[in-house]
């Protein structure tokens, strides 16, 4: 066994772990900020707007993950509806 190759694997593993933590932390901060803004907006509205916002929030929490993934693939996949407007490679 080559000790240098083993050290390279360990360094790569820690780099991937650090990147994963950074992405997870950034996504968490973004979700908390957007959720707080949406909550403050819904607290201040009344009537149909508040009920519609609450319904959208409930539906987004109730949807199973495989259905959410299927929707993203339908929108941004190889033949997705949004592919011409938002050229992002999700694969």
Backbone as JSON Lines, residues from 0, in Angstrom:
{"i":0,"aa":"X","n":[0.82,-1.19,0.0],"ca":[0.0,0.0,0.0],"c":[0.86,1.25,0.0]}
{"i":1,"aa":"X","n":[0.44,2.2,-0.78],"ca":[1.17,3.45,-0.89],"c":[0.61,4.44,0.14]}
{"i":2,"aa":"X","n":[1.43,4.9,1.11],"ca":[0.92,5.83,2.13],"c":[0.47,7.16,1.54]}
{"i":3,"aa":"X","n":[1.1,7.59,0.46],"ca":[0.71,8.87,-0.16],"c":[-0.68,8.77,-0.77]}
{"i":4,"aa":"X","n":[-1.0,7.63,-1.39],"ca":[-2.33,7.44,-1.97],"c":[-3.38,7.41,-0.88]}
{"i":5,"aa":"X","n":[-3.05,6.77,0.25],"ca":[-3.99,6.71,1.37],"c":[-4.25,8.11,1.93]}
{"i":6,"aa":"X","n":[-3.2,8.92,2.05],"ca":[-3.34,10.29,2.53],"c":[-4.18,11.12,1.57]}
{"i":7,"aa":"X","n":[-4.01,10.9,0.27],"ca":[-4.8,11.61,-0.73],"c":[-6.28,11.26,-0.62]}
{"i":8,"aa":"X","n":[-6.58,9.99,-0.37],"ca":[-7.98,9.57,-0.21],"c":[-8.59,10.2,1.03]}
{"i":9,"aa":"X","n":[-7.85,10.25,2.11],"ca":[-8.35,10.86,3.35],"c":[-8.6,12.34,3.14]}
{"i":10,"aa":"X","n":[-7.68,13.03,2.47],"ca":[-7.85,14.46,2.21],"c":[-9.06,14.71,1.33]}
{"i":11,"aa":"X","n":[-9.25,13.88,0.31],"ca":[-10.4,14.03,-0.57],"c":[-11.7,13.78,0.18]}
{"i":12,"aa":"X","n":[-11.69,12.79,1.07],"ca":[-12.9,12.49,1.85],"c":[-13.27,13.67,2.75]}
{"i":13,"aa":"X","n":[-12.28,14.26,3.41],"ca":[-12.57,15.41,4.27],"c":[-13.02,16.62,3.46]}
{"i":14,"aa":"X","n":[-12.46,16.79,2.27],"ca":[-12.88,17.9,1.42],"c":[-14.33,17.72,0.98]}
{"i":15,"aa":"X","n":[-14.71,16.49,0.6],"ca":[-16.1,16.23,0.22],"c":[-17.03,16.42,1.4]}
{"i":16,"aa":"X","n":[-16.61,15.97,2.58],"ca":[-17.43,16.14,3.78],"c":[-17.63,17.62,4.11]}
{"i":17,"aa":"X","n":[-16.56,18.4,3.99],"ca":[-16.65,19.83,4.26],"c":[-17.58,20.51,3.25]}
{"i":18,"aa":"X","n":[-17.46,20.16,1.98],"ca":[-18.34,20.73,0.96],"c":[-19.8,20.36,1.22]}
{"i":19,"aa":"X","n":[-20.04,19.14,1.64],"ca":[-21.41,18.71,1.95],"c":[-21.99,19.52,3.1]}
{"i":20,"aa":"X","n":[-21.17,19.75,4.13],"ca":[-21.63,20.55,5.26],"c":[-21.91,21.99,4.86]}
{"i":21,"aa":"X","n":[-21.07,22.54,3.99],"ca":[-21.29,23.91,3.52],"c":[-22.58,24.03,2.7]}
{"i":22,"aa":"X","n":[-22.82,23.08,1.83],"ca":[-24.05,23.1,1.03],"c":[-25.27,22.93,1.93]}
{"i":23,"aa":"X","n":[-25.2,22.0,2.87],"ca":[-26.33,21.78,3.79],"c":[-26.58,23.01,4.66]}
{"i":24,"aa":"X","n":[-25.52,23.63,5.14],"ca":[-25.68,24.83,5.95],"c":[-26.25,25.99,5.15]}
{"i":25,"aa":"X","n":[-25.77,26.17,3.94],"ca":[-26.31,27.24,3.09],"c":[-27.77,27.03,2.75]}
{"i":26,"aa":"X","n":[-28.13,25.79,2.44],"ca":[-29.54,25.49,2.13],"c":[-30.42,25.71,3.36]}
{"i":27,"aa":"X","n":[-29.91,25.37,4.54],"ca":[-30.68,25.57,5.76],"c":[-30.9,27.05,6.03]}
{"i":28,"aa":"X","n":[-29.86,27.84,5.9],"ca":[-29.99,29.29,6.13],"c":[-30.96,29.9,5.13]}
{"i":29,"aa":"X","n":[-30.85,29.52,3.85],"ca":[-31.76,30.05,2.83],"c":[-33.21,29.65,3.12]}
{"i":30,"aa":"X","n":[-33.43,28.4,3.53],"ca":[-34.78,27.94,3.81],"c":[-35.37,28.66,5.02]}
{"i":31,"aa":"X","n":[-34.56,28.87,6.05],"ca":[-35.05,29.59,7.23],"c":[-35.39,31.04,6.89]}
{"i":32,"aa":"X","n":[-34.54,31.69,6.11],"ca":[-34.81,33.08,5.74],"c":[-36.07,33.2,4.88]}
{"i":33,"aa":"X","n":[-36.18,32.36,3.86],"ca":[-37.37,32.41,3.01],"c":[-38.63,32.03,3.78]}
{"i":34,"aa":"X","n":[-38.52,31.06,4.67],"ca":[-39.67,30.66,5.48],"c":[-40.11,31.76,6.43]}
{"i":35,"aa":"X","n":[-39.14,32.46,7.03],"ca":[-39.47,33.56,7.93],"c":[-40.13,34.72,7.17]}
{"i":36,"aa":"X","n":[-39.63,35.0,5.99],"ca":[-40.24,36.07,5.17],"c":[-41.67,35.68,4.78]}
{"i":37,"aa":"X","n":[-41.85,34.44,4.36],"ca":[-43.2,33.98,3.99],"c":[-44.14,34.0,5.19]}
{"i":38,"aa":"X","n":[-43.64,33.6,6.36],"ca":[-44.48,33.61,7.57],"c":[-44.88,35.03,7.96]}
{"i":39,"aa":"X","n":[-43.93,35.94,7.9],"ca":[-44.25,37.33,8.23],"c":[-45.26,37.92,7.24]}
{"i":40,"aa":"X","n":[-45.13,37.56,5.97],"ca":[-46.08,38.02,4.97],"c":[-47.48,37.46,5.25]}
{"i":41,"aa":"X","n":[-47.55,36.16,5.56],"ca":[-48.85,35.53,5.79],"c":[-49.52,36.0,7.08]}
{"i":42,"aa":"X","n":[-48.72,36.38,8.06],"ca":[-49.3,36.9,9.31],"c":[-50.01,38.23,9.06]}
{"i":43,"aa":"X","n":[-49.48,39.02,8.15],"ca":[-50.02,40.35,7.92],"c":[-51.17,40.39,6.92]}
{"i":44,"aa":"X","n":[-51.41,39.3,6.21],"ca":[-52.49,39.28,5.24],"c":[-53.74,38.68,5.87]}
{"i":45,"aa":"X","n":[-54.86,38.93,5.22],"ca":[-56.14,38.43,5.72],"c":[-56.93,37.84,4.56]}
{"i":46,"aa":"X","n":[-57.91,37.05,4.9],"ca":[-58.85,36.55,3.91],"c":[-58.29,35.48,3.0]}
{"i":47,"aa":"X","n":[-58.6,35.63,1.73],"ca":[-58.26,34.62,0.73],"c":[-56.75,34.44,0.57]}
{"i":48,"aa":"X","n":[-56.0,35.52,0.62],"ca":[-54.55,35.44,0.45],"c":[-53.92,34.61,1.56]}
{"i":49,"aa":"X","n":[-54.35,34.81,2.79],"ca":[-53.8,34.05,3.91],"c":[-54.18,32.58,3.82]}
{"i":50,"aa":"X","n":[-55.43,32.3,3.47],"ca":[-55.86,30.91,3.34],"c":[-55.13,30.21,2.19]}
{"i":51,"aa":"X","n":[-54.94,30.9,1.08],"ca":[-54.23,30.32,-0.05],"c":[-52.76,30.08,0.3]}
{"i":52,"aa":"X","n":[-52.12,31.0,0.96],"ca":[-50.73,30.82,1.39],"c":[-50.57,29.67,2.36]}
{"i":53,"aa":"X","n":[-51.5,29.55,3.31],"ca":[-51.46,28.43,4.25],"c":[-51.68,27.1,3.53]}
{"i":54,"aa":"X","n":[-52.59,27.08,2.56],"ca":[-52.85,25.85,1.81],"c":[-51.63,25.43,1.0]}
{"i":55,"aa":"X","n":[-50.95,26.39,0.39],"ca":[-49.74,26.07,-0.38],"c":[-48.65,25.52,0.55]}
{"i":56,"aa":"X","n":[-48.51,26.1,1.73],"ca":[-47.5,25.61,2.68],"c":[-47.82,24.19,3.14]}
{"i":57,"aa":"X","n":[-49.09,23.92,3.4],"ca":[-49.48,22.58,3.85],"c":[-49.28,21.56,2.74]}
{"i":58,"aa":"X","n":[-49.66,21.91,1.52],"ca":[-49.49,20.98,0.39],"c":[-48.02,20.67,0.15]}
{"i":59,"aa":"X","n":[-47.15,21.67,0.28],"ca":[-45.73,21.43,0.06],"c":[-45.13,20.53,1.14]}
{"i":60,"aa":"X","n":[-45.68,20.55,2.34],"ca":[-45.19,19.67,3.4],"c":[-45.76,18.26,3.31]}
{"i":61,"aa":"X","n":[-46.93,18.11,2.72],"ca":[-47.61,16.82,2.66],"c":[-47.14,15.98,1.47]}
{"i":62,"aa":"X","n":[-46.64,16.63,0.43],"ca":[-46.25,15.89,-0.78],"c":[-45.11,14.92,-0.48]}
{"i":63,"aa":"X","n":[-45.21,13.67,-0.97],"ca":[-44.11,12.72,-0.75],"c":[-42.88,13.09,-1.58]}
{"i":64,"aa":"X","n":[-41.69,12.77,-1.07],"ca":[-40.45,13.19,-1.75],"c":[-40.31,12.66,-3.17]}
{"i":65,"aa":"X","n":[-40.8,11.45,-3.45],"ca":[-40.65,10.94,-4.82],"c":[-41.48,11.75,-5.8]}
{"i":66,"aa":"X","n":[-42.6,12.31,-5.34],"ca":[-43.43,13.13,-6.21],"c":[-42.77,14.49,-6.47]}
{"i":67,"aa":"X","n":[-42.13,15.04,-5.45],"ca":[-41.41,16.3,-5.62],"c":[-40.26,16.11,-6.61]}
{"i":68,"aa":"X","n":[-39.53,15.0,-6.47],"ca":[-38.43,14.71,-7.4],"c":[-38.95,14.54,-8.82]}
{"i":69,"aa":"X","n":[-40.06,13.85,-8.96],"ca":[-40.65,13.66,-10.29],"c":[-41.05,15.0,-10.91]}
{"i":70,"aa":"X","n":[-41.58,15.89,-10.11],"ca":[-41.96,17.21,-10.61],"c":[-40.73,18.0,-11.08]}
{"i":71,"aa":"X","n":[-39.63,17.96,-10.29],"ca":[-38.42,18.67,-10.7],"c":[-37.85,18.09,-11.98]}
{"i":72,"aa":"X","n":[-37.9,16.76,-12.11],"ca":[-37.42,16.13,-13.34],"c":[-38.3,16.5,-14.53]}
{"i":73,"aa":"X","n":[-39.6,16.62,-14.29],"ca":[-40.51,17.01,-15.36],"c":[-40.26,18.45,-15.81]}
{"i":74,"aa":"X","n":[-39.89,19.31,-14.86],"ca":[-39.66,20.71,-15.2],"c":[-38.27,20.97,-15.76]}
{"i":75,"aa":"X","n":[-37.22,20.3,-15.2],"ca":[-35.85,20.61,-15.58],"c":[-35.09,19.44,-16.16]}
{"i":76,"aa":"X","n":[-35.75,18.34,-16.5],"ca":[-35.08,17.18,-17.09],"c":[-34.64,17.46,-18.52]}
{"i":77,"aa":"X","n":[-34.2,16.41,-19.21],"ca":[-33.71,16.57,-20.59],"c":[-34.77,17.17,-21.51]}
{"i":78,"aa":"X","n":[-36.03,16.78,-21.34],"ca":[-37.12,17.31,-22.16],"c":[-38.08,18.14,-21.31]}
{"i":79,"aa":"X","n":[-37.57,18.78,-20.29],"ca":[-38.4,19.53,-19.35],"c":[-39.02,20.77,-19.95]}
{"i":80,"aa":"X","n":[-40.09,21.21,-19.32],"ca":[-40.83,22.39,-19.77],"c":[-39.99,23.65,-19.62]}
{"i":81,"aa":"X","n":[-39.23,23.75,-18.52],"ca":[-38.44,24.95,-18.26],"c":[-37.03,24.88,-18.85]}
{"i":82,"aa":"X","n":[-36.68,23.81,-19.52],"ca":[-35.3,23.61,-19.98],"c":[-34.83,24.72,-20.91]}
{"i":83,"aa":"X","n":[-35.7,25.25,-21.75],"ca":[-35.29,26.31,-22.66],"c":[-35.12,27.65,-21.95]}
{"i":84,"aa":"X","n":[-35.84,27.86,-20.87],"ca":[-35.75,29.12,-20.12],"c":[-34.66,29.1,-19.06]}
{"i":85,"aa":"X","n":[-34.44,27.93,-18.47],"ca":[-33.48,27.81,-17.39],"c":[-32.54,26.64,-17.7]}
{"i":86,"aa":"X","n":[-31.47,26.88,-18.46],"ca":[-30.6,25.77,-18.9],"c":[-29.68,25.29,-17.77]}
{"i":87,"aa":"X","n":[-30.24,24.53,-16.84],"ca":[-29.5,23.98,-15.71],"c":[-29.41,22.47,-15.89]}
{"i":88,"aa":"X","n":[-28.21,21.92,-15.7],"ca":[-28.05,20.47,-15.79],"c":[-28.26,19.87,-14.4]}
{"i":89,"aa":"X","n":[-29.37,19.16,-14.21],"ca":[-29.69,18.61,-12.9],"c":[-29.2,17.17,-12.74]}
{"i":90,"aa":"X","n":[-28.54,16.64,-13.75],"ca":[-28.07,15.26,-13.66],"c":[-26.62,15.2,-13.27]}
